């Protein structure tokens, strides 16, 4: 492949249309790659989002979206992409992938960002690494073998041609759990920003109960705003119209992803979560999407089993980090998303769980932007 005429540059908002067309046409493109993710982050959290594109003969042949995540007084890192499971490079060839990664590393060096993290959705999409350079500025080639490690997986369901086929593929217990909420008077509503208040009521309380900082309402509002028809908010209401389970889905040409979903334990006996997920799956099938991405889980844990019962299959996630320094780009291969456990995390969760909801939401919405997971 002739690489002589390839030009790499940082994008502007005028590139959004061409960028999104490339994401839609690429076989590994996902909703997180869309330009709307950049717009929502910049509008909500104020981080700089250098999005890099490669062009050859005035045609896009590769992209690399990154976000400069950093807390006050810290240099942080470039992440591709934060607040989701996957991002990474999309390109027409491995050679272009490598050129893009090398360009991003050079950008990080020039802007004194100490590291860059790439979240690939599969091992086959990983470039072997950027070029590195020595103290004299000479480029030298470095190839590191691809490595993976046990950890988080992405749960992906291949969708059939119609919802009836999908429903009959489930075990009788699951079908009963799907149908029961309707018999009990629960209803599902699909919409957009107009459902955000109901969504955030459940989402913020659930995050507090889990001991996790909650995203700001402004972030979710901007996601719905900039994704437009590609984003949907779903709410399951009890018979008295109180929200019981909520979720947001993002739509790509082939895949529907669900980055956020929540329900409250006090409603569990009514199975609102089952109605929520079935309604999203039914929407995806009826609109001819090929896959439903349930998101990240740890094999063997409760969320993994919940997603597996729908027929979702695990796909390993491959994340890698590059340390940027004056002596070159050094791989810090983390293989798979880390399992965030430990004494400090457990202690933080317990503290958050004991906070009044209003204060937990206030505090969490101001801290969450610094957590790239």
C-alpha positions in Angstrom: 0.0 0.0 0.0 1.3 3.4 -1.0 1.6 5.5 2.2 3.5 8.5 0.7 0.5 10.7 0.2 -1.2 10.1 3.6 -1.7 13.3 5.6 -2.6 13.3 9.3 -4.1 16.3 11.0 -6.3 17.2 13.9 -10.0 17.7 13.1 -12.3 20.7 13.4 -16.0 20.8 13.7 -16.3 21.2 10.0 -15.0 17.6 9.6 -17.9 16.1 11.6 -20.0 15.0 8.6 -17.1 13.2 6.8 -15.9 11.7 10.1 -19.3 10.2 10.9 -19.7 8.8 7.4 -16.4 7.0 7.8 -17.5 5.6 11.2 -20.8 4.4 9.7 -19.0 2.6 6.8 -16.2 1.0 8.8 -16.9 -2.6 9.9 -15.6 -1.9 13.4 -17.2 1.5 13.9 -19.3 2.0 17.0 -21.6 4.8 18.3 -18.8 6.0 20.7 -16.6 6.8 17.7 -19.1 9.4 16.4 -18.2 13.1 16.5 -21.1 13.7 19.0 -19.0 12.0 21.8 -16.4 14.8 21.3 -19.0 17.5 21.3 -20.7 16.2 24.4 -17.4 15.9 26.4 -16.2 19.4 25.4 -19.6 21.0 26.2 -20.1 19.1 29.5 -16.7 18.6 31.0 -14.5 21.1 29.2 -11.7 18.6 28.2 -9.7 19.1 25.0 -10.6 16.4 22.5 -7.9 16.1 19.8 -9.5 13.9 17.1 -7.0 12.8 14.4 -7.8 11.8 10.9 -5.8 10.4 8.1 -6.5 11.4 4.5 -5.2 10.1 1.2 -6.2 11.7 -2.1 -8.7 13.9 -0.2 -10.5 10.8 1.2 -10.5 9.7 4.9 -8.6 6.5 5.4 -8.3 6.4 9.2 -9.3 8.1 12.4 -8.2 8.2 16.0 -10.4 10.0 18.6 -8.7 11.0 21.9 -9.7 13.0 25.0 -7.2 14.7 27.3 -8.4 13.6 30.7 -6.7 15.4 33.6 -7.5 16.6 37.1 -6.5 20.1 38.2 -2.7 20.6 38.4 -2.1 17.1 36.8 -1.1 16.4 33.2 -3.3 13.3 32.9 -3.4 11.2 29.7 -5.0 10.9 26.3 -7.7 8.3 26.3 -9.4 6.7 23.3 -12.1 6.8 24.5 -13.2 7.7 28.1 -16.6 6.8 29.7 -17.0 3.8 27.5 -15.5 0.3 26.8 -14.1 0.9 23.3 -12.7 3.6 21.1 -9.4 3.3 19.5 -8.3 3.5 15.9 -10.3 2.8 12.8 -8.3 2.6 9.6 -8.1 1.1 6.1 -4.9 -0.8 7.0 -2.6 -1.7 9.9 0.0 0.6 8.4 -2.4 3.6 8.6 -3.3 2.5 12.2 0.4 2.7 13.1 0.8 6.1 11.5 -2.1 7.5 13.4 -0.9 6.1 16.7 2.5 7.5 16.1 1.0 10.9 15.3 -1.0 10.8 18.6 2.1 9.9 20.6 4.0 12.8 19.0 1.1 15.1 19.9 1.2 13.9 23.5 4.9 14.6 23.6 4.6 18.1 22.2 1.8 18.9 24.7 3.6 17.2 27.6 0.9 14.6 28.2 2.7 11.6 29.9 0.7 8.7 28.4 -1.9 7.6 25.9 -4.4 4.8 26.4 -6.1 3.0 23.5 -9.2 0.9 24.1 -9.5 -1.6 21.3 -12.6 -3.8 20.9 -10.6 -6.8 19.6 -7.1 -8.1 19.4 -7.1 -8.0 15.6 -7.7 -4.2 15.6 -4.6 -3.5 17.7 -1.7 -1.9 15.9 1.6 -3.4 16.9 2.8 -0.1 18.3 4.0 3.4 17.2 7.5 4.2 16.1 9.8 5.3 18.9 12.7 7.6 18.8 16.0 8.0 20.6 17.5 11.0 22.3 18.9 12.2 19.0 15.4 12.3 17.5 16.0 9.5 15.1 13.0 7.2 14.4 13.5 3.5 15.3 11.0 0.7 14.9 9.5 -1.1 17.9 7.3 -4.1 17.6 5.7 -5.6 20.7 3.8 -8.8 20.5 0.2 -8.5 21.3 -0.7 -9.6 24.8 -4.0 -10.0 26.5 -4.9 -10.7 30.1 -8.0 -12.1 31.9 -10.3 -9.3 32.9 -13.3 -7.5 31.5 -15.2 -8.6 28.4 -17.8 -7.0 26.1 -21.1 -8.8 25.9 -22.4 -8.8 22.4 -25.6 -10.4 21.0 -26.2 -11.2 17.4 -29.8 -10.2 16.6 -32.2 -12.3 14.5 -34.5 -11.0 11.8 -37.5 -10.4 14.0 -38.4 -10.1 17.7 -40.5 -13.2 17.8 -37.5 -15.4 16.9 -35.5 -13.7 19.6 -38.2 -14.1 22.2 -38.7 -17.8 21.5 -34.9 -18.3 21.8 -35.1 -17.5 25.5 -35.7 -19.9 28.3 -39.2 -20.1 29.6 -38.2 -18.4 32.9 -36.8 -15.4 31.1 -39.9 -15.1 28.8 -42.1 -15.1 32.0 -39.9 -12.4 33.6 -40.3 -10.3 30.4 -44.1 -10.7 30.2 -44.9 -10.2 33.9 -44.3 -6.4 34.2 -46.9 -5.8 31.5 -49.5 -7.9 33.3 -48.7 -5.9 36.5 -49.4 -2.6 34.7 -45.8 -1.5 34.1 -45.2 0.4 30.9 -42.1 1.2 28.8 -41.7 4.6 27.2 -39.0 5.4 24.6 -38.0 9.0 23.9 -35.2 11.5 24.2 -34.3 14.5 26.4 -37.9 14.9 27.6 -37.3 11.7 29.7 -34.0 12.8 31.2 -35.5 13.9 34.5 -37.1 10.5 35.1 -33.9 8.8 33.9 -31.6 10.8 36.3 -33.9 10.2 39.3 -33.2 6.5 39.1 -29.7 6.7 37.7 -28.3 9.0 40.4 -29.9 7.0 43.2 -28.6 3.7 41.8 -25.1 5.0 41.5 -25.2 6.2 45.1 -26.4 2.8 46.2 -23.5 1.2 44.3 -21.0 3.6 45.8 -20.0 5.0 42.5 -19.7 8.8 41.5 -22.5 9.7 39.1 -22.2 11.5 35.8 -23.5 15.0 35.7 -27.0 15.5 34.3 -25.5 18.0 31.9 -23.3 15.3 30.4 -26.2 13.0 29.7 -28.3 15.9 28.4 -25.5 16.8 25.9 -25.1 13.1 24.8 -28.8 13.1 24.0 -28.6 16.5 22.4 -25.6 15.9 20.1 -26.5 12.3 19.1 -30.0 13.4 18.1 -31.9 10.5 16.6 -29.0 8.2 17.3 -29.6 8.3 21.0 -32.7 7.1 22.8 -33.8 7.3 26.5 -36.0 4.5 27.8 -38.0 4.5 31.1 -40.1 1.8 32.7 -42.9 3.3 34.7 -44.8 1.7 37.6 -48.7 1.8 37.4 -48.6 5.1 39.5 -46.1 6.5 36.8 -43.1 6.4 39.1 -39.9 5.5 37.2 -38.5 2.1 38.1 -35.9 1.2 35.5 -34.1 3.5 33.0 -31.5 3.3 30.2 -29.9 5.2 27.4 -28.9 3.5 24.1 -26.7 4.8 21.3 -27.2 3.6 17.7 -24.7 2.9 15.0 -25.5 1.6 11.6 -25.1 -2.1 12.7 -25.0 -2.0 16.5 -27.0 -0.6 19.4 -25.0 0.0 22.6 -26.3 0.6 26.1 -23.7 2.6 28.1 -26.0 3.4 31.0 -28.9 1.5 32.6 -30.2 1.5 36.2 -33.0 0.1 38.3 -33.7 0.3 42.0 -33.7 -2.7 44.4 -37.1 -1.8 45.9 -38.7 -2.5 42.5 -37.0 -5.8 41.8 -40.0 -8.0 42.5 -41.8 -6.3 39.6 -39.0 -7.1 37.1 -38.8 -3.6 35.5 -35.3 -4.3 34.4 -36.4 -7.2 32.3 -39.0 -5.1 30.5 -36.4 -2.4 30.0 -33.9 -4.6 28.3 -36.5 -6.5 26.3 -37.9 -3.2 25.0 -34.5 -2.1 23.9 -33.8 -5.4 22.2 -37.2 -5.3 20.5 -36.4 -1.8 19.2 -33.0 -2.9 17.9 -34.5 -5.9 16.0 -37.4 -4.0 14.6 -35.1 -1.3 13.3 -32.9 -3.9 11.6 -29.8 -3.5 13.7 -27.5 -6.6 13.6 -26.0 -6.5 17.1 -26.8 -5.4 20.6 -23.8 -4.4 22.8 -24.6 -5.0 26.5 -21.3 -3.4 27.6 -18.5 -4.4 29.9 -18.7 -7.2 32.5 -16.5 -9.4 34.6 -16.9 -13.1 33.8 -18.7 -15.0 36.5 -20.2 -11.9 38.2 -23.9 -11.0 38.4 -24.0 -8.5 35.5 -22.2 -11.0 33.3 -24.8 -13.7 34.1 -27.6 -11.2 33.5 -26.3 -10.3 30.1 -25.5 -13.9 29.2 -29.1 -15.1 29.8 -30.2 -13.0 26.8 -27.8 -14.9 24.6 -24.9 -12.3 24.6 -21.5 -13.8 24.0 -18.3 -12.4 25.6 -15.6 -10.7 23.6 -12.3 -9.8 25.1 -11.5 -6.1 25.3 -7.9 -5.1 24.6 -6.6 -1.9 26.2 -3.0 -0.7 26.0 -1.2 2.3 27.3 1.9 4.1 26.0 4.2 6.1 28.2 5.4 9.2 26.5 8.8 10.5 27.4 11.9 12.2 26.0 13.5 8.9 25.3 10.6 7.6 23.2 7.2 5.9 23.4 7.2 2.9 25.8 4.5 0.3 25.9 2.7 -0.4 29.1 0.5 -3.1 27.9 -2.5 -3.5 30.3 -4.0 -6.2 28.0 -7.6 -5.9 29.3 -9.5 -3.4 31.4 -8.3 -3.6 34.9 -10.4 -5.0 37.7 -10.7 -2.1 40.0 -10.7 -3.6 43.4 -8.8 -2.9 46.6 -9.1 -1.5 50.0 -9.3 2.2 48.9 -12.0 1.5 46.4 -14.1 -0.5 48.9 -13.7 2.3 51.4 -14.7 5.0 48.9 -17.8 2.9 47.9 -18.9 2.6 51.5 -18.5 6.3 52.1 -20.6 7.2 49.0 -23.3 4.7 50.0 -23.8 6.5 53.3 -24.1 10.0 51.9 -27.5 11.6 51.5 -28.6 11.3 47.9 -28.5 15.0 47.1 -24.9 15.4 48.4 -23.8 12.2 46.8 -25.1 13.5 43.5 -23.6 16.9 43.9 -20.2 15.5 44.8 -20.2 12.6 42.3 -21.2 14.8 39.3 -18.2 17.0 40.0 -15.7 14.1 40.4 -17.0 11.7 37.7 -15.4 13.5 34.8 -11.9 12.7 36.1 -12.7 8.9 36.1 -12.1 7.7 32.5 -13.9 4.3 33.0 
